[in-house]
Amino acid sequence: MLNIFNPTIDAPTDVSPAWYVTFHDAYCLSQLTNAVLVGALDSLAHVSQADVSDDDVHAHQRPSAGIDSVVSSIIDRLHQLPEELKALVMGMMLDPGDSFARNINIDGPKLLQTTGAENWQAAISGFLNIWEFLFLYSQVESTLKQVLNAPDEGVDGLVNAAFKRDANLADRLSKRDYVDRNYCAQLWKLFTAVRRLCAHAHGFLARRDIEDLKKFIVPFRKSVDTYFERVSERNLLTAQFVRFDPMDLFREEKLVDGRFYLLDDLELNVFRHFVCCFMPELQSLPQSIQ
C-alpha cells in the first residue's frame, strides 16, 4: 500500500514469461482507459458548469453541478426522443403507427438515490470504478488459472494455490511490499464476493449480498491493521504517511438493501495495489509457463 496512490506495475524484462507481458499490457490499458474517462468526466463537469442556472449560486461553487446539468439534459432528451422520431418518420410520408408509443418515466433524483451518491459525478465515478475492477479481476483470475495450470481450481482458492506452489512467494512479498499471505488471502476472498455482486447484479445490493460481504469485511480490515503494524516496524515515517483507517473500507452506511454498492477510489486502489504487488512476483513461480 506504499504505492496505493500510484498503482503502477513492474514492466516485464527480457526474461519475463509471455503471460506476464500480456498481463502487464492489459493492466496498463485498463489504467489508461480509466484515466481518460475520469479526466473526461472532470473536464465535462467544469465545461458544463456554464449551463447551470445563474439562480443556483451554490451549484456554481461545485464542479459536480455541471455533470448534474448534463444528466438532466440527457433525461429530458430521452423523454422527447420518441416524439421527435415519430415526427421524422411522418415527415418522410410514412405512417409510424404505434412504433414510437412509449411510456417513459426516467426519474433522475430517484435513480441517483439508489446509488447512495451525493451527486451524479460521484455516481458515475463509482460505476467507472466497478467496470475497471471487473476488468482487473477477470484478468487476474484467468491469468492465475493459466499460470498455475489449474483451470478447474475454485476462484476462492487461487491465491492460496499460488502460495502453495511457491514456498518463497510470501518472503518476497513481505520484503518488498510488507504484505503477507493472510492479507492477500483475505483481500482475495472479499473482492471475490464484490466481483460476484458486481458481475451478477452490477452492484445492486440485496440482504443476502450484505450478509455475504460482511463475512469477509471484518477479517480483511484486521489484515490491513496488521499490514500497517508491519510497515511501522520497518519504516515508521512511511507508515504515518500512507496509513488510513481500515474502517473507511466498505463502510456500513454504504451497505444498504435495495441500493447499488459503488466502489470508491480507496477500495479500488487497494485492489490495484494487490495486483501490482502480487502478479509480478508470480514470474518466479517454479515451472512458470512461458
Backbone bond lengths (Angstrom), bond angles and torsions (degrees), N, CA, C in turn:
res aa  C-N    CA-C-N  psi(-1)  N-CA   C-N-CA  omega(-1)  CA-C   N-CA-C  phi
1 M - - - 1.451 - - 1.518 111.42 -
2 L 1.324 115.21 3.17 1.451 117.92 176.50 1.520 110.30 -66.22
3 N 1.326 116.68 -26.80 1.461 119.89 178.72 1.520 110.50 -108.37
4 I 1.340 116.15 30.31 1.461 119.30 -172.38 1.527 112.33 -63.90
5 F 1.322 117.28 -27.08 1.456 119.08 178.94 1.532 111.07 -101.20
6 N 1.323 116.53 8.70 1.465 121.82 176.02 1.520 107.81 -142.96
7 P 1.322 116.74 67.88 1.469 120.87 -171.07 1.528 113.39 -77.77
8 T 1.350 115.77 66.98 1.455 120.55 176.87 1.518 109.30 -95.71
9 I 1.315 116.32 153.67 1.461 121.23 -174.13 1.527 109.78 -115.37
10 D 1.339 115.97 149.04 1.466 120.87 179.87 1.522 110.67 -58.95
11 A 1.316 115.64 134.90 1.464 120.44 176.10 1.522 109.85 -73.83
12 P 1.318 117.99 149.19 1.473 120.09 176.27 1.526 111.09 -67.17
13 T 1.301 115.77 153.76 1.459 122.12 176.97 1.524 109.36 -107.14
14 D 1.318 115.45 -176.87 1.470 120.09 179.80 1.526 112.27 -64.95
15 V 1.333 116.05 -21.92 1.471 118.86 -177.86 1.527 112.13 -106.36
16 S 1.322 117.52 7.55 1.462 120.17 178.44 1.522 110.58 -67.16
17 P 1.333 117.43 142.02 1.467 119.65 175.41 1.521 111.09 -66.05
18 A 1.309 116.21 156.03 1.471 120.93 -176.27 1.521 111.89 -59.83
19 W 1.333 116.20 -34.37 1.462 118.41 -177.83 1.525 111.31 -62.81
20 Y 1.345 115.99 -34.20 1.455 118.44 -178.29 1.523 111.34 -73.08
21 V 1.317 116.75 -35.51 1.469 119.78 176.70 1.528 109.46 -59.87
22 T 1.337 115.91 -44.38 1.464 120.67 178.90 1.518 111.36 -64.32
23 F 1.338 115.96 -44.31 1.457 119.82 -179.04 1.521 110.64 -64.18
24 H 1.314 116.84 -44.32 1.468 121.47 179.85 1.516 110.79 -57.63
25 D 1.319 117.19 -45.39 1.463 120.53 -178.58 1.522 111.40 -65.74
26 A 1.343 116.46 -39.86 1.465 119.92 179.22 1.526 110.22 -65.03
27 Y 1.327 116.52 -40.79 1.468 120.35 178.70 1.524 110.26 -61.88
28 C 1.319 116.47 -47.62 1.471 119.99 -179.01 1.526 111.42 -62.33
29 L 1.329 117.19 -38.13 1.463 120.51 177.58 1.528 110.66 -62.17
30 S 1.332 116.75 -39.81 1.465 119.51 -179.82 1.526 110.76 -65.35
31 Q 1.339 116.75 -38.53 1.454 120.12 -179.51 1.527 111.66 -70.00
32 L 1.332 115.95 -40.65 1.463 119.40 178.58 1.527 110.99 -65.08
33 T 1.330 115.65 -43.10 1.472 119.78 179.91 1.518 110.34 -62.25
34 N 1.338 116.38 -45.82 1.453 120.24 179.67 1.525 111.36 -61.69
35 A 1.345 116.24 -42.45 1.466 119.76 -178.65 1.527 111.24 -63.75
36 V 1.334 116.14 -40.00 1.466 119.99 179.03 1.529 110.63 -65.23
37 L 1.340 116.63 -45.37 1.463 120.07 -177.52 1.532 111.60 -66.74
38 V 1.332 116.67 -42.96 1.462 119.86 178.49 1.531 110.42 -65.55
39 G 1.339 116.19 -41.27 1.459 119.58 177.54 1.517 112.10 -63.13
40 A 1.344 115.65 -40.60 1.465 119.48 178.39 1.524 110.88 -65.05
41 L 1.333 115.96 -37.97 1.465 120.09 178.53 1.525 110.22 -63.93
42 D 1.330 116.73 -44.28 1.471 120.23 179.00 1.535 111.27 -63.60
43 S 1.337 115.70 -41.86 1.466 119.43 179.57 1.522 110.91 -64.43
44 L 1.326 115.82 -42.58 1.461 120.24 179.31 1.522 110.53 -62.45
45 A 1.338 115.62 -37.62 1.462 119.17 179.38 1.522 111.20 -60.86
46 H 1.329 116.86 -44.26 1.459 120.09 -178.42 1.529 111.85 -72.31
47 V 1.335 115.98 -41.58 1.462 119.33 -179.67 1.519 110.77 -64.52
48 S 1.335 116.53 -39.11 1.461 120.77 -174.88 1.512 113.31 -80.35
49 Q 1.329 116.81 -7.40 1.469 118.52 176.82 1.525 111.71 -60.23
50 A 1.329 116.29 -27.22 1.464 120.42 -179.92 1.523 111.65 -64.27
51 D 1.365 115.94 -21.94 1.453 119.72 -178.53 1.525 113.11 -86.88
52 V 1.336 115.83 -5.79 1.460 119.49 -179.96 1.517 109.60 -72.84
53 S 1.322 115.53 140.76 1.462 120.62 -178.79 1.524 111.22 -56.67
54 D 1.337 115.29 136.20 1.470 120.54 178.93 1.521 111.66 -64.34
55 D 1.347 116.27 -19.30 1.467 119.63 -179.71 1.534 111.96 -74.80
56 D 1.349 115.79 -19.24 1.462 119.81 -177.56 1.526 108.58 -94.38
57 V 1.319 116.37 85.72 1.464 121.54 -176.06 1.518 111.47 -63.22
58 H 1.335 116.58 -43.70 1.470 120.27 -177.18 1.524 111.06 -65.80
59 A 1.327 117.74 -34.75 1.457 120.73 -179.79 1.510 111.34 -63.66
60 H 1.311 117.07 -35.67 1.467 120.21 179.74 1.524 111.91 -66.94
61 Q 1.318 116.74 -16.81 1.456 120.67 -178.64 1.525 112.75 -90.13
62 R 1.335 118.30 -4.62 1.463 120.81 179.22 1.536 109.93 -129.75
63 P 1.352 117.13 124.85 1.470 120.92 -178.81 1.515 113.91 -58.99
64 S 1.348 117.51 -28.72 1.463 119.84 -178.27 1.526 111.73 -61.31
65 A 1.336 117.42 -21.60 1.465 120.34 179.08 1.517 110.84 -62.48
66 G 1.331 117.22 -28.57 1.457 120.43 177.35 1.512 111.69 -64.14
67 I 1.338 117.21 -42.53 1.459 121.40 178.06 1.521 110.36 -68.37
68 D 1.333 116.67 -39.10 1.466 119.78 176.14 1.529 110.39 -57.33
69 S 1.336 115.74 -40.68 1.459 120.82 179.42 1.516 111.40 -66.25
70 V 1.343 117.19 -40.82 1.466 121.49 179.29 1.524 110.31 -63.78
71 V 1.336 116.82 -46.52 1.474 120.32 -179.60 1.524 110.41 -61.44
72 S 1.331 116.90 -41.60 1.454 120.62 178.62 1.528 111.12 -60.78
73 S 1.336 115.95 -40.61 1.465 120.32 179.30 1.527 111.25 -66.40
74 I 1.333 116.80 -39.34 1.464 120.85 178.78 1.525 110.49 -64.23
75 I 1.325 116.72 -42.40 1.459 120.48 179.08 1.526 110.28 -62.49
76 D 1.328 116.99 -44.19 1.473 120.06 176.72 1.517 110.77 -58.85
77 R 1.322 115.40 -42.15 1.471 120.76 -179.34 1.527 111.17 -63.21
78 L 1.322 117.33 -41.10 1.464 121.00 -179.91 1.523 111.24 -66.10
79 H 1.327 117.38 -33.92 1.461 120.59 176.73 1.530 111.43 -68.33
80 Q 1.313 116.70 -34.46 1.462 121.18 -176.49 1.531 113.33 -85.46
81 L 1.315 116.98 -20.35 1.458 120.88 -170.61 1.526 114.78 -57.93
82 P 1.343 120.90 -45.39 1.467 119.54 -178.87 1.531 112.91 -57.03
83 E 1.330 116.81 -43.62 1.460 119.63 -179.97 1.533 110.77 -66.82
84 E 1.299 117.54 -36.59 1.475 120.15 178.16 1.518 110.90 -66.06
85 L 1.330 116.91 -40.88 1.463 120.43 178.36 1.535 110.66 -67.82
86 K 1.329 115.87 -38.10 1.472 119.99 177.57 1.524 110.36 -61.92
87 A 1.336 116.57 -44.34 1.465 120.61 179.49 1.528 110.43 -63.81
88 L 1.325 117.04 -37.58 1.464 121.03 179.20 1.515 111.02 -63.27
89 V 1.340 116.15 -44.31 1.468 120.41 179.84 1.520 110.51 -65.65
90 M 1.318 117.14 -41.97 1.460 120.27 179.05 1.517 110.68 -65.47
91 G 1.334 116.82 -32.24 1.461 120.39 176.83 1.517 112.05 -66.14
92 M 1.325 116.80 -20.46 1.472 121.76 177.06 1.525 110.67 -91.32
93 M 1.377 115.41 11.94 1.465 122.52 178.11 1.532 111.47 64.37
94 L 1.337 115.57 34.30 1.459 120.78 177.33 1.518 108.97 -115.39
95 D 1.323 115.66 152.68 1.461 120.58 178.99 1.527 109.08 -95.24
96 P 1.330 118.27 110.29 1.469 119.89 -178.15 1.517 113.41 -74.96
97 G 1.321 117.15 -14.66 1.453 119.67 -177.28 1.523 110.36 58.54
98 D 1.336 115.06 -133.11 1.465 119.98 178.84 1.526 112.21 -102.54
99 S 1.335 116.59 18.32 1.465 120.24 -175.14 1.524 113.02 -59.00
100 F 1.323 115.92 -31.37 1.464 119.01 -175.99 1.525 112.48 -108.56
101 A 1.328 115.16 15.78 1.463 118.88 177.59 1.530 108.70 -77.01
102 R 1.292 116.39 111.01 1.458 121.28 -177.47 1.528 109.82 -134.29
103 N 1.325 114.31 140.94 1.462 119.96 173.33 1.527 106.81 -97.28
104 I 1.313 116.87 91.29 1.464 121.74 -173.91 1.520 109.98 -103.26
105 N 1.303 114.53 126.56 1.465 120.20 177.58 1.528 108.34 -146.34
106 I 1.308 116.54 87.32 1.466 121.93 179.51 1.521 107.81 -99.79
107 D 1.316 115.05 108.04 1.463 121.68 -176.68 1.530 108.61 -96.22
108 G 1.330 116.20 96.98 1.456 121.07 -176.31 1.519 114.17 -56.58
109 P 1.338 119.18 -53.07 1.469 120.31 179.73 1.528 113.34 -58.57
110 K 1.340 116.74 -37.58 1.461 120.25 179.25 1.525 110.58 -66.78
111 L 1.333 116.28 -42.48 1.461 120.13 178.55 1.521 111.17 -63.36
112 L 1.316 116.15 -42.77 1.463 119.81 179.26 1.526 110.62 -61.60
113 Q 1.314 116.74 -37.49 1.457 120.88 -179.52 1.525 111.34 -62.11
114 T 1.339 117.61 -34.36 1.467 120.25 -179.74 1.520 111.93 -67.70
115 T 1.321 118.14 -17.73 1.464 120.85 179.53 1.519 112.58 -87.04
116 G 1.329 116.75 -18.18 1.451 120.17 -176.33 1.517 113.77 74.34
117 A 1.339 117.11 4.00 1.467 121.23 -178.93 1.527 110.08 -87.11
118 E 1.331 115.48 155.85 1.458 120.27 -178.81 1.519 112.30 -78.54
119 N 1.336 117.34 -25.24 1.456 120.98 -178.37 1.522 108.58 -154.50
120 W 1.333 115.89 171.35 1.456 119.97 -175.34 1.524 112.61 -69.95
121 Q 1.316 117.90 -29.94 1.466 118.88 178.00 1.529 110.06 -63.80
122 A 1.324 117.41 -43.03 1.461 121.00 178.42 1.525 110.97 -65.64
123 A 1.323 116.82 -39.45 1.466 120.50 179.73 1.521 111.22 -64.70
124 I 1.314 116.84 -47.34 1.460 120.65 -178.87 1.531 110.64 -64.99
125 S 1.331 117.06 -38.48 1.464 120.71 176.22 1.527 110.29 -61.03
126 G 1.328 116.11 -39.81 1.462 120.20 178.47 1.515 112.15 -63.67
127 F 1.337 116.87 -40.95 1.465 119.69 177.76 1.529 111.17 -67.77
128 L 1.328 117.27 -37.05 1.465 120.06 175.67 1.530 110.13 -61.88
129 N 1.323 117.20 -38.77 1.460 120.65 177.54 1.521 111.55 -63.20
130 I 1.336 116.34 -40.00 1.464 120.22 177.87 1.523 110.24 -61.60
131 W 1.325 116.97 -46.01 1.462 120.03 -177.73 1.524 111.14 -64.21
132 E 1.345 117.36 -40.26 1.466 118.42 177.29 1.520 110.78 -66.27
133 F 1.327 116.67 -42.82 1.460 120.06 179.80 1.526 111.10 -58.88
134 L 1.324 117.73 -46.16 1.461 120.67 179.99 1.523 111.17 -60.53
135 F 1.322 117.15 -38.95 1.462 121.42 177.70 1.527 109.97 -63.12
136 L 1.351 116.42 -49.59 1.464 120.08 -177.96 1.525 111.47 -64.74
137 Y 1.328 116.22 -43.47 1.464 119.08 -178.29 1.525 110.41 -60.91
138 S 1.323 116.77 -45.74 1.466 119.63 -178.70 1.525 111.16 -63.35
139 Q 1.343 117.27 -36.09 1.460 120.71 177.21 1.527 110.93 -65.30
140 V 1.328 116.47 -44.06 1.463 119.85 179.06 1.527 110.66 -64.85
141 E 1.326 116.79 -46.63 1.463 120.73 -178.06 1.528 111.71 -59.50
142 S 1.323 116.39 -51.25 1.469 119.67 -176.98 1.528 110.81 -66.13
143 T 1.351 116.74 -36.82 1.465 119.62 179.97 1.524 111.11 -68.52
144 L 1.324 117.27 -41.11 1.465 119.87 177.70 1.524 111.28 -60.92
145 K 1.316 117.13 -43.62 1.465 119.75 178.80 1.522 111.27 -62.69
146 Q 1.332 115.37 -36.11 1.456 120.04 179.17 1.531 110.77 -70.68
147 V 1.315 116.81 -49.86 1.460 121.50 -175.60 1.525 111.39 -66.06
148 L 1.325 116.28 -39.78 1.462 120.79 -178.84 1.519 112.05 -82.60
149 N 1.331 115.28 -4.77 1.467 120.56 -176.23 1.530 109.69 52.40
150 A 1.335 114.06 48.64 1.465 120.20 -176.07 1.524 109.96 -132.83
151 P 1.352 116.80 66.12 1.473 119.13 -176.76 1.519 113.74 -62.75
152 D 1.349 117.17 -22.60 1.467 120.25 -177.49 1.522 112.69 -102.41
153 E 1.330 116.52 3.81 1.471 119.86 179.49 1.528 109.98 -66.54
154 G 1.334 116.94 134.88 1.451 120.42 176.87 1.513 110.62 -61.51
155 V 1.323 116.49 144.16 1.467 120.60 -175.86 1.527 110.87 -57.12
156 D 1.334 117.26 -42.32 1.462 121.17 -176.30 1.525 112.62 -59.61
157 G 1.337 116.82 -27.53 1.456 119.92 -174.09 1.511 115.19 -97.64
158 L 1.312 118.93 3.34 1.456 121.06 -173.52 1.527 113.01 -64.21
159 V 1.327 117.04 -44.71 1.470 119.65 -178.05 1.524 110.89 -65.84
160 N 1.330 117.48 -44.87 1.458 119.96 177.44 1.517 111.53 -63.10
161 A 1.325 116.91 -33.06 1.465 120.25 178.42 1.526 111.01 -63.38
162 A 1.325 116.59 -35.04 1.471 119.98 177.91 1.524 110.90 -66.11
163 F 1.344 117.26 -40.66 1.462 120.48 178.24 1.536 110.77 -65.93
164 K 1.328 116.14 -36.59 1.467 119.02 178.40 1.524 111.31 -67.10
165 R 1.316 116.35 -34.36 1.465 120.69 -178.65 1.523 111.58 -71.88
166 D 1.327 117.02 -34.02 1.471 121.67 -174.66 1.530 109.51 -124.86
167 A 1.312 116.77 105.35 1.465 121.51 -176.89 1.523 112.17 -66.88
168 N 1.329 118.13 -19.17 1.466 121.53 -177.47 1.529 113.13 -97.50
169 L 1.319 116.79 -1.99 1.466 120.01 -176.09 1.525 111.26 -61.49
170 A 1.320 117.42 -43.75 1.460 121.02 -178.39 1.526 111.27 -61.68
171 D 1.322 117.01 -41.34 1.465 120.68 179.91 1.524 111.47 -64.73
172 R 1.316 116.99 -42.07 1.477 119.87 -179.04 1.521 110.72 -65.12
173 L 1.327 116.91 -41.98 1.462 120.41 179.84 1.529 111.23 -66.58
174 S 1.329 116.30 -38.81 1.461 120.53 -178.68 1.522 111.75 -67.50
175 K 1.321 116.85 -42.36 1.461 120.55 -176.86 1.526 112.02 -67.38
176 R 1.300 116.81 -41.74 1.465 119.35 -174.70 1.521 112.60 -88.70
177 D 1.329 116.80 -45.09 1.465 120.30 -170.23 1.520 114.19 -116.83
178 Y 1.343 118.03 -0.27 1.461 123.05 175.95 1.522 113.84 66.08
179 V 1.321 118.38 13.17 1.461 120.49 177.26 1.522 109.12 -96.60
180 D 1.330 116.38 148.96 1.455 120.03 179.36 1.527 110.31 -116.62
181 R 1.324 114.49 178.98 1.462 119.83 -176.42 1.523 111.64 -62.52
182 N 1.337 116.26 -41.94 1.466 119.26 -178.66 1.525 111.10 -62.62
183 Y 1.333 116.44 -41.50 1.470 119.82 178.45 1.527 109.87 -58.57
184 C 1.326 116.63 -48.59 1.469 120.40 -177.96 1.525 111.13 -63.65
185 A 1.337 116.44 -42.18 1.462 119.89 -178.38 1.530 111.54 -66.80
186 Q 1.336 116.70 -43.86 1.468 120.13 -179.95 1.522 111.17 -66.05
187 L 1.332 116.19 -40.48 1.471 119.81 177.37 1.522 110.57 -60.77
188 W 1.326 116.13 -46.13 1.462 119.77 -177.00 1.529 111.23 -63.62
189 K 1.326 117.80 -39.84 1.459 120.65 178.28 1.534 110.83 -62.10
190 L 1.338 115.90 -46.19 1.468 119.88 -178.50 1.521 110.97 -64.48
191 F 1.322 116.94 -48.31 1.462 118.56 -176.42 1.528 112.27 -74.36
192 T 1.321 117.61 -18.96 1.464 119.42 170.58 1.522 109.99 -67.80
193 A 1.336 116.18 -39.65 1.468 120.05 175.43 1.524 110.47 -64.95
194 V 1.335 116.92 -39.96 1.469 120.75 176.77 1.519 109.99 -63.25
195 R 1.317 116.21 -41.13 1.469 120.19 -179.98 1.533 110.54 -62.00
196 R 1.335 117.22 -42.57 1.467 119.53 178.34 1.524 110.36 -60.80
197 L 1.329 116.24 -43.52 1.465 120.81 179.23 1.522 110.93 -61.44
198 C 1.329 116.56 -45.77 1.467 120.42 -176.07 1.518 112.07 -72.71
199 A 1.340 116.59 -38.03 1.464 120.02 -176.36 1.523 112.27 -73.65
200 H 1.331 116.56 -36.60 1.462 119.78 -174.35 1.522 113.42 -96.24
201 A 1.340 117.27 -24.45 1.465 119.87 -178.77 1.517 111.83 -133.58
202 H 1.311 116.75 10.06 1.464 123.30 -177.52 1.525 111.88 48.72
203 G 1.320 114.68 36.14 1.456 119.38 174.74 1.517 114.96 90.17
204 F 1.328 118.45 2.20 1.471 120.39 -178.51 1.524 108.79 -80.66
205 L 1.318 115.89 117.57 1.463 122.21 -170.48 1.528 113.27 -82.87
206 A 1.325 114.71 135.31 1.457 122.11 165.46 1.528 106.79 -116.23
207 R 1.304 116.70 168.38 1.466 119.93 -175.74 1.523 111.84 -58.16
208 R 1.334 116.56 -40.50 1.466 119.03 -178.80 1.529 111.60 -66.28
209 D 1.341 116.96 -31.19 1.463 120.40 177.03 1.531 110.43 -66.54
210 I 1.318 116.46 -41.84 1.462 121.01 179.56 1.524 110.25 -62.66
211 E 1.333 116.30 -43.74 1.463 120.11 178.93 1.521 110.78 -63.47
212 D 1.327 116.38 -39.25 1.470 121.32 179.65 1.525 110.35 -64.02
213 L 1.320 116.77 -46.04 1.463 120.63 -178.96 1.528 111.58 -64.49
214 K 1.318 116.93 -41.75 1.465 120.57 -176.54 1.529 111.64 -61.69
215 K 1.330 117.87 -27.91 1.458 120.83 178.56 1.517 111.70 -63.25
216 F 1.330 116.33 -27.75 1.459 120.44 -175.09 1.529 113.45 -106.12
217 I 1.328 117.01 -20.33 1.470 120.29 -175.99 1.526 111.38 -65.77
218 V 1.329 117.39 -48.17 1.469 120.58 -175.74 1.530 111.55 -63.38
219 P 1.350 120.01 -48.46 1.470 118.95 177.78 1.526 112.72 -60.82
220 F 1.329 117.08 -35.08 1.458 117.92 179.84 1.517 111.42 -69.81
221 R 1.322 117.36 -40.95 1.465 119.73 177.23 1.529 110.58 -58.34
222 K 1.332 117.42 -40.04 1.461 121.04 177.99 1.520 110.77 -62.88
223 S 1.329 116.79 -39.36 1.459 119.89 179.44 1.529 111.15 -67.91
224 V 1.336 116.91 -31.17 1.468 120.54 175.97 1.527 109.62 -67.61
225 D 1.330 117.08 -42.12 1.468 120.85 176.31 1.529 110.62 -58.77
226 T 1.318 116.22 -44.05 1.462 120.80 178.91 1.517 110.89 -63.35
227 Y 1.305 116.13 -38.44 1.470 120.75 177.76 1.536 110.28 -59.52
228 F 1.318 116.74 -47.64 1.463 119.70 -178.43 1.539 111.63 -67.17
229 E 1.329 116.68 -32.91 1.464 119.16 175.05 1.521 110.36 -63.35
230 R 1.335 116.35 -40.12 1.462 120.48 179.74 1.528 110.53 -67.22
231 V 1.313 116.86 -40.43 1.464 120.05 177.85 1.527 110.08 -63.37
232 S 1.344 116.21 -41.70 1.467 120.70 -178.92 1.524 111.47 -60.84
233 E 1.329 116.76 -36.64 1.461 120.88 -179.63 1.526 111.44 -65.32
234 R 1.334 115.99 -29.10 1.462 119.76 -174.65 1.523 112.75 -101.56
235 N 1.334 115.88 -30.71 1.462 118.88 -176.46 1.519 108.45 -155.89
236 L 1.317 115.70 87.66 1.461 121.16 -174.62 1.518 112.08 -61.30
237 L 1.335 117.19 -40.75 1.463 120.67 -178.30 1.524 110.72 -63.55
238 T 1.307 115.88 -43.95 1.471 119.80 178.65 1.520 110.66 -63.14
239 A 1.324 116.61 -42.49 1.462 120.57 -179.02 1.519 111.12 -60.31
240 Q 1.324 116.94 -41.57 1.466 120.64 179.60 1.524 111.27 -66.30
241 F 1.316 116.47 -30.51 1.463 120.63 -177.62 1.523 112.10 -76.25
242 V 1.335 117.03 -39.01 1.468 119.90 -172.31 1.523 113.29 -99.85
243 R 1.321 117.76 -11.04 1.465 119.57 -172.41 1.521 112.36 -66.03
244 F 1.312 115.03 141.84 1.460 121.95 171.38 1.521 108.05 -136.76
245 D 1.299 116.52 167.05 1.458 121.55 -178.65 1.528 109.32 -79.98
246 P 1.341 119.25 118.74 1.469 120.36 178.54 1.526 113.24 -57.23
247 M 1.327 117.28 -22.34 1.463 120.07 178.25 1.529 111.79 -66.98
248 D 1.340 116.78 -14.26 1.466 120.27 176.47 1.522 111.87 -76.54
249 L 1.326 116.70 -10.12 1.464 120.96 178.17 1.529 109.64 -89.22
250 F 1.316 116.28 125.43 1.466 122.66 176.58 1.532 110.63 52.92
251 R 1.311 114.09 58.56 1.457 121.36 -175.87 1.539 111.74 -63.60
252 E 1.311 113.80 146.74 1.468 121.42 -175.67 1.525 111.86 -56.88
253 E 1.335 117.06 -39.92 1.465 119.43 -175.77 1.526 113.24 -69.28
254 K 1.336 117.04 -12.88 1.465 119.74 177.13 1.520 112.48 -89.40
255 L 1.328 116.64 -12.49 1.467 121.30 -178.65 1.521 109.41 -93.31
256 V 1.317 116.22 82.86 1.460 122.30 -174.49 1.523 109.75 -121.40
257 D 1.306 115.73 124.58 1.461 121.79 177.79 1.529 110.02 -57.71
258 G 1.340 116.50 129.58 1.456 120.33 178.68 1.516 114.25 87.65
259 R 1.340 117.24 8.18 1.460 121.04 175.97 1.526 110.10 -123.83
260 F 1.328 114.90 161.40 1.460 120.18 174.99 1.529 109.73 -77.28
261 Y 1.332 115.21 144.55 1.456 118.96 168.59 1.522 107.51 -101.07
262 L 1.314 116.45 113.34 1.456 121.25 -179.67 1.529 109.35 -103.78
263 L 1.318 116.79 125.23 1.459 120.32 178.11 1.517 109.88 -64.76
264 D 1.329 116.96 131.39 1.456 118.80 175.43 1.523 109.38 -89.98
265 D 1.316 116.95 175.15 1.465 121.08 -174.11 1.525 111.76 -63.24
266 L 1.330 117.74 -37.69 1.459 120.32 -179.38 1.523 110.72 -63.66
267 E 1.311 117.21 -45.38 1.468 120.91 -179.47 1.521 111.50 -64.56
268 L 1.325 117.29 -41.62 1.461 120.17 177.44 1.523 110.70 -65.03
269 N 1.343 116.87 -40.51 1.459 119.57 179.79 1.523 112.36 -65.68
270 V 1.322 117.02 -33.59 1.466 120.27 175.74 1.526 109.75 -60.79
271 F 1.327 116.60 -43.05 1.465 119.25 179.47 1.528 110.63 -70.14
272 R 1.325 117.62 -41.93 1.459 120.38 176.20 1.528 110.53 -56.47
273 H 1.325 115.46 -44.03 1.459 120.40 -178.31 1.530 110.49 -60.34
274 F 1.326 116.51 -43.90 1.466 120.50 176.86 1.525 110.55 -57.54
275 V 1.320 116.32 -45.66 1.459 120.71 -179.36 1.528 110.70 -60.03
276 C 1.338 115.97 -44.75 1.464 121.14 -176.98 1.528 112.25 -68.08
277 C 1.330 117.13 -29.45 1.470 120.88 178.01 1.524 111.46 -81.94
278 F 1.325 115.35 -47.35 1.463 121.72 -166.96 1.530 113.27 -78.35
279 M 1.312 116.88 -48.90 1.464 119.58 -171.14 1.534 113.97 -65.55
280 P 1.355 119.77 -41.77 1.468 118.02 178.46 1.529 112.94 -60.13
281 E 1.342 117.17 -33.22 1.465 119.90 -178.33 1.526 112.37 -69.04
282 L 1.308 117.23 -20.40 1.464 119.84 -179.58 1.519 112.23 -71.53
283 Q 1.323 117.04 -10.97 1.460 119.61 175.40 1.529 111.33 -63.05
284 S 1.323 115.71 -22.56 1.467 120.58 -177.78 1.518 112.83 -94.58
285 L 1.327 117.23 5.42 1.460 119.64 178.32 1.530 110.56 -57.58
286 P 1.326 117.65 138.22 1.471 119.64 174.68 1.516 110.42 -57.58
287 Q 1.307 114.93 131.96 1.465 121.75 179.06 1.512 112.06 59.16
288 S 1.358 116.54 32.24 1.472 120.07 175.60 1.514 108.96 -58.67
289 I 1.324 115.67 131.63 1.463 118.78 -176.55 1.503 110.44 -66.99
290 Q 1.275 116.60 152.40 1.449 121.77 -179.32 1.523 110.60 -98.65
